[in-house]
Amino acid sequence: MLASEDLSDFDVLVFNTLRREGTTLTVDEQVGMTSFIGGGKGFVCLHISGCAPEGWAEYHDVTGGTAMMSS
C-alpha cells in the first residue's frame, strides 16, 4: 500500500482516518510513508488522523498528534 517505490508518482499523501484496527499501517507501510515524507514529499493530516498509533513515534513527530486512547 505505501511502499515508497509505489508512491513515486505522487507528491502528497492525505490521511483523513484514524489509524487503528483495520486502518493501521503495517511496519513496511510505516517505513514507506516515513521514507516518502523524509524524501521531501508532502503529507496532509486531517482531523482525527493526527492521533499517533502506539509504537510509531515518527508519526507523532510528523503530525504533532497525540497518542490514541484505548477504548
PDB file as gemmi writes it, atoms N, CA and C in Angstrom:
CRYST1    1.000    1.000    1.000  90.00  90.00  90.00 P 1                      
ATOM      1  N   MET A   1       0.811  -1.192   0.000  1.00  0.00           N  
ATOM      2  CA  MET A   1       0.000   0.000   0.000  1.00  0.00           C  
ATOM      3  C   MET A   1       0.856   1.259   0.000  1.00  0.00           C  
ATOM      4  N   LEU A   2       1.804   1.382   0.903  1.00  0.00           N  
ATOM      5  CA  LEU A   2       2.602   2.594   0.996  1.00  0.00           C  
ATOM      6  C   LEU A   2       4.085   2.349   0.760  1.00  0.00           C  
ATOM      7  N   ALA A   3       4.429   1.316   0.047  1.00  0.00           N  
ATOM      8  CA  ALA A   3       5.839   1.090  -0.261  1.00  0.00           C  
ATOM      9  C   ALA A   3       6.328   2.292  -1.050  1.00  0.00           C  
ATOM     10  N   SER A   4       7.485   2.822  -0.684  1.00  0.00           N  
ATOM     11  CA  SER A   4       7.958   4.067  -1.282  1.00  0.00           C  
ATOM     12  C   SER A   4       8.061   3.989  -2.803  1.00  0.00           C  
ATOM     13  N   GLU A   5       8.416   2.835  -3.356  1.00  0.00           N  
ATOM     14  CA  GLU A   5       8.512   2.725  -4.809  1.00  0.00           C  
ATOM     15  C   GLU A   5       7.137   2.808  -5.476  1.00  0.00           C  
ATOM     16  N   ASP A   6       6.080   2.457  -4.759  1.00  0.00           N  
ATOM     17  CA  ASP A   6       4.727   2.551  -5.298  1.00  0.00           C  
ATOM     18  C   ASP A   6       4.217   3.989  -5.284  1.00  0.00           C  
ATOM     19  N   LEU A   7       4.861   4.862  -4.545  1.00  0.00           N  
ATOM     20  CA  LEU A   7       4.404   6.235  -4.380  1.00  0.00           C  
ATOM     21  C   LEU A   7       5.189   7.238  -5.218  1.00  0.00           C  
ATOM     22  N   SER A   8       6.071   6.767  -6.060  1.00  0.00           N  
ATOM     23  CA  SER A   8       6.965   7.665  -6.783  1.00  0.00           C  
ATOM     24  C   SER A   8       6.235   8.654  -7.694  1.00  0.00           C  
ATOM     25  N   ASP A   9       5.023   8.334  -8.124  1.00  0.00           N  
ATOM     26  CA  ASP A   9       4.268   9.237  -8.993  1.00  0.00           C  
ATOM     27  C   ASP A   9       3.466  10.278  -8.219  1.00  0.00           C  
ATOM     28  N   PHE A  10       3.510  10.213  -6.898  1.00  0.00           N  
ATOM     29  CA  PHE A  10       2.699  11.107  -6.071  1.00  0.00           C  
ATOM     30  C   PHE A  10       3.566  12.144  -5.370  1.00  0.00           C  
ATOM     31  N   ASP A  11       2.958  13.291  -5.076  1.00  0.00           N  
ATOM     32  CA  ASP A  11       3.658  14.366  -4.379  1.00  0.00           C  
ATOM     33  C   ASP A  11       3.203  14.543  -2.942  1.00  0.00           C  
ATOM     34  N   VAL A  12       2.030  14.016  -2.624  1.00  0.00           N  
ATOM     35  CA  VAL A  12       1.481  14.218  -1.282  1.00  0.00           C  
ATOM     36  C   VAL A  12       0.568  13.052  -0.896  1.00  0.00           C  
ATOM     37  N   LEU A  13       0.563  12.729   0.402  1.00  0.00           N  
ATOM     38  CA  LEU A  13      -0.384  11.774   0.980  1.00  0.00           C  
ATOM     39  C   LEU A  13      -1.385  12.566   1.803  1.00  0.00           C  
ATOM     40  N   VAL A  14      -2.648  12.171   1.756  1.00  0.00           N  
ATOM     41  CA  VAL A  14      -3.684  12.808   2.566  1.00  0.00           C  
ATOM     42  C   VAL A  14      -4.352  11.732   3.406  1.00  0.00           C  
ATOM     43  N   PHE A  15      -4.317  11.913   4.731  1.00  0.00           N  
ATOM     44  CA  PHE A  15      -4.974  10.986   5.649  1.00  0.00           C  
ATOM     45  C   PHE A  15      -6.156  11.699   6.289  1.00  0.00           C  
ATOM     46  N   ASN A  16      -7.292  11.021   6.345  1.00  0.00           N  
ATOM     47  CA  ASN A  16      -8.481  11.548   6.999  1.00  0.00           C  
ATOM     48  C   ASN A  16      -9.177  10.423   7.756  1.00  0.00           C  
ATOM     49  N   THR A  17      -8.397   9.524   8.304  1.00  0.00           N  
ATOM     50  CA  THR A  17      -8.924   8.361   9.012  1.00  0.00           C  
ATOM     51  C   THR A  17      -8.059   8.077  10.229  1.00  0.00           C  
ATOM     52  N   LEU A  18      -8.682   7.675  11.293  1.00  0.00           N  
ATOM     53  CA  LEU A  18      -7.958   7.250  12.487  1.00  0.00           C  
ATOM     54  C   LEU A  18      -7.196   5.976  12.158  1.00  0.00           C  
ATOM     55  N   ARG A  19      -5.910   5.925  12.441  1.00  0.00           N  
ATOM     56  CA  ARG A  19      -5.066   4.758  12.151  1.00  0.00           C  
ATOM     57  C   ARG A  19      -5.204   3.736  13.272  1.00  0.00           C  
ATOM     58  N   ARG A  20      -6.227   2.913  13.200  1.00  0.00           N  
ATOM     59  CA  ARG A  20      -6.403   1.874  14.215  1.00  0.00           C  
ATOM     60  C   ARG A  20      -7.177   0.716  13.621  1.00  0.00           C  
ATOM     61  N   GLU A  21      -7.020  -0.435  14.205  1.00  0.00           N  
ATOM     62  CA  GLU A  21      -7.658  -1.678  13.774  1.00  0.00           C  
ATOM     63  C   GLU A  21      -7.448  -1.914  12.285  1.00  0.00           C  
ATOM     64  N   GLY A  22      -8.483  -1.918  11.463  1.00  0.00           N  
ATOM     65  CA  GLY A  22      -8.365  -2.243  10.048  1.00  0.00           C  
ATOM     66  C   GLY A  22      -7.624  -1.212   9.219  1.00  0.00           C  
ATOM     67  N   THR A  23      -7.370  -0.035   9.779  1.00  0.00           N  
ATOM     68  CA  THR A  23      -6.664   1.000   9.030  1.00  0.00           C  
ATOM     69  C   THR A  23      -5.240   1.236   9.544  1.00  0.00           C  
ATOM     70  N   THR A  24      -4.781   0.400  10.462  1.00  0.00           N  
ATOM     71  CA  THR A  24      -3.418   0.522  10.961  1.00  0.00           C  
ATOM     72  C   THR A  24      -2.440   0.117   9.867  1.00  0.00           C  
ATOM     73  N   LEU A  25      -1.398   0.890   9.684  1.00  0.00           N  
ATOM     74  CA  LEU A  25      -0.393   0.573   8.674  1.00  0.00           C  
ATOM     75  C   LEU A  25       0.549  -0.502   9.186  1.00  0.00           C  
ATOM     76  N   THR A  26       0.984  -1.372   8.289  1.00  0.00           N  
ATOM     77  CA  THR A  26       1.982  -2.378   8.649  1.00  0.00           C  
ATOM     78  C   THR A  26       3.321  -1.685   8.863  1.00  0.00           C  
ATOM     79  N   VAL A  27       4.272  -2.389   9.429  1.00  0.00           N  
ATOM     80  CA  VAL A  27       5.607  -1.821   9.630  1.00  0.00           C  
ATOM     81  C   VAL A  27       6.212  -1.412   8.290  1.00  0.00           C  
ATOM     82  N   ASP A  28       6.064  -2.247   7.260  1.00  0.00           N  
ATOM     83  CA  ASP A  28       6.586  -1.900   5.932  1.00  0.00           C  
ATOM     84  C   ASP A  28       5.925  -0.634   5.384  1.00  0.00           C  
ATOM     85  N   GLU A  29       4.623  -0.495   5.598  1.00  0.00           N  
ATOM     86  CA  GLU A  29       3.922   0.710   5.149  1.00  0.00           C  
ATOM     87  C   GLU A  29       4.368   1.936   5.931  1.00  0.00           C  
ATOM     88  N   GLN A  30       4.619   1.767   7.219  1.00  0.00           N  
ATOM     89  CA  GLN A  30       5.128   2.871   8.034  1.00  0.00           C  
ATOM     90  C   GLN A  30       6.488   3.325   7.519  1.00  0.00           C  
ATOM     91  N   VAL A  31       7.351   2.363   7.207  1.00  0.00           N  
ATOM     92  CA  VAL A  31       8.676   2.690   6.662  1.00  0.00           C  
ATOM     93  C   VAL A  31       8.528   3.402   5.317  1.00  0.00           C  
ATOM     94  N   GLY A  32       7.626   2.918   4.467  1.00  0.00           N  
ATOM     95  CA  GLY A  32       7.395   3.549   3.171  1.00  0.00           C  
ATOM     96  C   GLY A  32       6.909   4.980   3.313  1.00  0.00           C  
ATOM     97  N   MET A  33       5.987   5.201   4.246  1.00  0.00           N  
ATOM     98  CA  MET A  33       5.472   6.548   4.465  1.00  0.00           C  
ATOM     99  C   MET A  33       6.551   7.459   5.031  1.00  0.00           C  
ATOM    100  N   THR A  34       7.322   6.951   5.980  1.00  0.00           N  
ATOM    101  CA  THR A  34       8.409   7.736   6.563  1.00  0.00           C  
ATOM    102  C   THR A  34       9.430   8.111   5.494  1.00  0.00           C  
ATOM    103  N   SER A  35       9.763   7.191   4.604  1.00  0.00           N  
ATOM    104  CA  SER A  35      10.695   7.468   3.502  1.00  0.00           C  
ATOM    105  C   SER A  35      10.119   8.480   2.528  1.00  0.00           C  
ATOM    106  N   PHE A  36       8.836   8.356   2.233  1.00  0.00           N  
ATOM    107  CA  PHE A  36       8.143   9.272   1.332  1.00  0.00           C  
ATOM    108  C   PHE A  36       8.250  10.706   1.842  1.00  0.00           C  
ATOM    109  N   ILE A  37       7.902  10.895   3.107  1.00  0.00           N  
ATOM    110  CA  ILE A  37       7.935  12.230   3.701  1.00  0.00           C  
ATOM    111  C   ILE A  37       9.375  12.704   3.884  1.00  0.00           C  
ATOM    112  N   GLY A  38      10.253  11.806   4.339  1.00  0.00           N  
ATOM    113  CA  GLY A  38      11.664  12.153   4.520  1.00  0.00           C  
ATOM    114  C   GLY A  38      12.348  12.519   3.223  1.00  0.00           C  
ATOM    115  N   GLY A  39      11.813  12.023   2.108  1.00  0.00           N  
ATOM    116  CA  GLY A  39      12.373  12.335   0.797  1.00  0.00           C  
ATOM    117  C   GLY A  39      11.866  13.647   0.227  1.00  0.00           C  
ATOM    118  N   GLY A  40      11.108  14.398   1.026  1.00  0.00           N  
ATOM    119  CA  GLY A  40      10.667  15.717   0.599  1.00  0.00           C  
ATOM    120  C   GLY A  40       9.247  15.784   0.067  1.00  0.00           C  
ATOM    121  N   LYS A  41       8.524  14.681   0.115  1.00  0.00           N  
ATOM    122  CA  LYS A  41       7.141  14.687  -0.354  1.00  0.00           C  
ATOM    123  C   LYS A  41       6.233  15.205   0.760  1.00  0.00           C  
ATOM    124  N   GLY A  42       4.993  15.531   0.408  1.00  0.00           N  
ATOM    125  CA  GLY A  42       4.076  16.141   1.359  1.00  0.00           C  
ATOM    126  C   GLY A  42       3.172  15.158   2.068  1.00  0.00           C  
ATOM    127  N   PHE A  43       2.635  15.619   3.184  1.00  0.00           N  
ATOM    128  CA  PHE A  43       1.681  14.837   3.963  1.00  0.00           C  
ATOM    129  C   PHE A  43       0.671  15.786   4.580  1.00  0.00           C  
ATOM    130  N   VAL A  44      -0.623  15.527   4.351  1.00  0.00           N  
ATOM    131  CA  VAL A  44      -1.703  16.300   4.941  1.00  0.00           C  
ATOM    132  C   VAL A  44      -2.462  15.378   5.883  1.00  0.00           C  
ATOM    133  N   CYS A  45      -2.564  15.808   7.107  1.00  0.00           N  
ATOM    134  CA  CYS A  45      -3.190  15.016   8.160  1.00  0.00           C  
ATOM    135  C   CYS A  45      -4.425  15.766   8.638  1.00  0.00           C  
ATOM    136  N   LEU A  46      -5.608  15.244   8.328  1.00  0.00           N  
ATOM    137  CA  LEU A  46      -6.857  15.914   8.676  1.00  0.00           C  
ATOM    138  C   LEU A  46      -7.470  15.346   9.949  1.00  0.00           C  
ATOM    139  N   HIS A  47      -7.911  16.221  10.806  1.00  0.00           N  
ATOM    140  CA  HIS A  47      -8.696  15.935  11.997  1.00  0.00           C  
ATOM    141  C   HIS A  47      -8.164  14.738  12.790  1.00  0.00           C  
ATOM    142  N   ILE A  48      -8.939  13.702  12.955  1.00  0.00           N  
ATOM    143  CA  ILE A  48      -8.630  12.576  13.840  1.00  0.00           C  
ATOM    144  C   ILE A  48      -7.431  11.754  13.361  1.00  0.00           C  
ATOM    145  N   SER A  49      -7.054  11.887  12.109  1.00  0.00           N  
ATOM    146  CA  SER A  49      -5.934  11.093  11.606  1.00  0.00           C  
ATOM    147  C   SER A  49      -4.608  11.502  12.239  1.00  0.00           C  
ATOM    148  N   GLY A  50      -4.598  12.589  13.011  1.00  0.00           N  
ATOM    149  CA  GLY A  50      -3.385  13.006  13.712  1.00  0.00           C  
ATOM    150  C   GLY A  50      -3.078  12.209  14.950  1.00  0.00           C  
ATOM    151  N   CYS A  51      -4.003  11.364  15.381  1.00  0.00           N  
ATOM    152  CA  CYS A  51      -3.737  10.525  16.555  1.00  0.00           C  
ATOM    153  C   CYS A  51      -2.636   9.530  16.218  1.00  0.00           C  
ATOM    154  N   ALA A  52      -1.616   9.517  17.027  1.00  0.00           N  
ATOM    155  CA  ALA A  52      -0.453   8.677  16.761  1.00  0.00           C  
ATOM    156  C   ALA A  52      -0.690   7.237  17.195  1.00  0.00           C  
ATOM    157  N   PRO A  53      -0.514   6.294  16.279  1.00  0.00           N  
ATOM    158  CA  PRO A  53      -0.618   4.883  16.660  1.00  0.00           C  
ATOM    159  C   PRO A  53       0.471   4.519  17.675  1.00  0.00           C  
ATOM    160  N   GLU A  54       0.154   3.607  18.568  1.00  0.00           N  
ATOM    161  CA  GLU A  54       1.140   3.161  19.551  1.00  0.00           C  
ATOM    162  C   GLU A  54       2.356   2.580  18.842  1.00  0.00           C  
ATOM    163  N   GLY A  55       3.531   2.912  19.334  1.00  0.00           N  
ATOM    164  CA  GLY A  55       4.755   2.328  18.808  1.00  0.00           C  
ATOM    165  C   GLY A  55       5.251   2.936  17.508  1.00  0.00           C  
ATOM    166  N   TRP A  56       4.681   4.050  17.081  1.00  0.00           N  
ATOM    167  CA  TRP A  56       5.134   4.684  15.837  1.00  0.00           C  
ATOM    168  C   TRP A  56       5.458   6.145  16.125  1.00  0.00           C  
ATOM    169  N   ALA A  57       6.585   6.375  16.760  1.00  0.00           N  
ATOM    170  CA  ALA A  57       6.988   7.713  17.186  1.00  0.00           C  
ATOM    171  C   ALA A  57       7.144   8.679  16.013  1.00  0.00           C  
ATOM    172  N   GLU A  58       7.565   8.176  14.855  1.00  0.00           N  
ATOM    173  CA  GLU A  58       7.752   9.051  13.689  1.00  0.00           C  
ATOM    174  C   GLU A  58       6.432   9.693  13.262  1.00  0.00           C  
ATOM    175  N   TYR A  59       5.348   8.977  13.384  1.00  0.00           N  
ATOM    176  CA  TYR A  59       4.040   9.522  13.015  1.00  0.00           C  
ATOM    177  C   TYR A  59       3.699  10.698  13.923  1.00  0.00           C  
ATOM    178  N   HIS A  60       3.960  10.536  15.205  1.00  0.00           N  
ATOM    179  CA  HIS A  60       3.735  11.635  16.146  1.00  0.00           C  
ATOM    180  C   HIS A  60       4.620  12.822  15.789  1.00  0.00           C  
ATOM    181  N   ASP A  61       5.868  12.564  15.436  1.00  0.00           N  
ATOM    182  CA  ASP A  61       6.781  13.645  15.061  1.00  0.00           C  
ATOM    183  C   ASP A  61       6.281  14.417  13.840  1.00  0.00           C  
ATOM    184  N   VAL A  62       5.751  13.697  12.862  1.00  0.00           N  
ATOM    185  CA  VAL A  62       5.277  14.314  11.620  1.00  0.00           C  
ATOM    186  C   VAL A  62       3.966  15.080  11.849  1.00  0.00           C  
ATOM    187  N   THR A  63       3.044  14.494  12.608  1.00  0.00           N  
ATOM    188  CA  THR A  63       1.719  15.092  12.757  1.00  0.00           C  
ATOM    189  C   THR A  63       1.595  16.039  13.951  1.00  0.00           C  
ATOM    190  N   GLY A  64       2.442  15.826  14.959  1.00  0.00           N  
ATOM    191  CA  GLY A  64       2.275  16.591  16.188  1.00  0.00           C  
ATOM    192  C   GLY A  64       1.039  16.138  16.959  1.00  0.00           C  
ATOM    193  N   GLY A  65       0.493  14.986  16.553  1.00  0.00           N  
ATOM    194  CA  GLY A  65      -0.727  14.474  17.164  1.00  0.00           C  
ATOM    195  C   GLY A  65      -0.485  13.876  18.539  1.00  0.00           C  
ATOM    196  N   THR A  66      -1.554  13.446  19.135  1.00  0.00           N  
ATOM    197  CA  THR A  66      -1.481  12.831  20.449  1.00  0.00           C  
ATOM    198  C   THR A  66      -1.625  11.327  20.320  1.00  0.00           C  
ATOM    199  N   ALA A  67      -1.263  10.633  21.366  1.00  0.00           N  
ATOM    200  CA  ALA A  67      -1.381   9.172  21.368  1.00  0.00           C  
ATOM    201  C   ALA A  67      -2.848   8.776  21.407  1.00  0.00           C  
ATOM    202  N   MET A  68      -3.175   7.662  20.753  1.00  0.00           N  
ATOM    203  CA  MET A  68      -4.558   7.157  20.783  1.00  0.00           C  
ATOM    204  C   MET A  68      -4.868   6.631  22.170  1.00  0.00           C  
ATOM    205  N   MET A  69      -6.076   6.834  22.585  1.00  0.00           N  
ATOM    206  CA  MET A  69      -6.536   6.306  23.863  1.00  0.00           C  
ATOM    207  C   MET A  69      -7.207   4.961  23.602  1.00  0.00           C  
ATOM    208  N   SER A  70      -7.003   4.013  24.480  1.00  0.00           N  
ATOM    209  CA  SER A  70      -7.682   2.717  24.346  1.00  0.00           C  
ATOM    210  C   SER A  70      -9.162   2.900  24.642  1.00  0.00           C  
ATOM    211  N   SER A  71      -9.985   2.183  23.892  1.00  0.00           N  
ATOM    212  CA  SER A  71     -11.431   2.306  24.133  1.00  0.00           C  
ATOM    213  C   SER A  71     -11.970   1.094  24.842  1.00  0.00           C  
TER     214      SER A  71                                                      
END                                                                             
